[in-house]
Every structure is written in C-alpha cells, then in structure tokens.
Amino acid sequence: MPDWLANLEPHWAWLALGVMLAAAEIVAPGFFLIWLGFAAIVTGLIAWVVPLSIPLQLGIFALLSFVALYAARRWLKANPITTTDPYLNQRAGRLIGEVLTVTRAIEDGRGRAKVGDGEWPVRGPDAAEGAKVRVVSADGGVLVVEAA
C-alpha cells in the first residue's frame, strides 16, 4: 500500500466518500445515495473535530445513514413528488380520451384501430371497420375502447 494511502486521515476518507456518493447520485439518480453521502460527510466532519476509532466512525456512519434515510422516506411520504404529466412514459395512457377509427372490425371484443400512422390492438364492444371509438383506458399495449 502506498505511504500516502496508509497515512491518510480517516476524516478525509469519509469526506471523499461523501462527495463520491453525492456525485454518484447525479449519475444514477434514485434519491438514495445522496443521503448516504450526507451521512459520510457528517461522519467525516465529526471525525475531523473529535478523534474517534475507526469502529466508532463506522457505527456513527451506520446510525447517521439510517436516520437520514428514515427522515427522507418520511418526508417524501408526506410531500410526494408530483409530475405535471403523469403519462410521460406511458404512450397508451396518453391516448385515453382520443377518438380512433377501427381498421379491423372489433369482433368478440378484439380488433385494431388507427393511432397516428400505425395500428393498435383494441378491446371493447363489437364495432364495424371504419367506426369511431373512444379510448377509455389502456391495459398494457391494448387500448380499451367504447363507441364514440
């Protein structure tokens, strides 16, 4: 092991770990690593001010991680992150309310309808080819329709 690494003060290791975890949150967002980074930085600051053994520093880090994650979880449950577009990545959900033209007659509850420049499978009451239907919901990649 290099001399500089063997002589590294533990608080610098905690501070570096905290910064790396915070940076990792940017690369792999999940709103989780930032709290572990916070716990590592606070552990590093405590270890800088008060000389502590490594096992005690690990215990402080574990305790702070648990407290930070618990507090963040409670806060997020009380203040959920809402979106202005709930169907952002759900194309079928975005089609709810649209009026479509049946391209293959709906028989026995199944058929196809024109969506943009393509066709989607639809499920609903029987309808002839060319009939207009309204999308009422989506079940995976199948649109549930009713007569328009």
Disulfide bonds with the S-S distance in Angstrom:
none
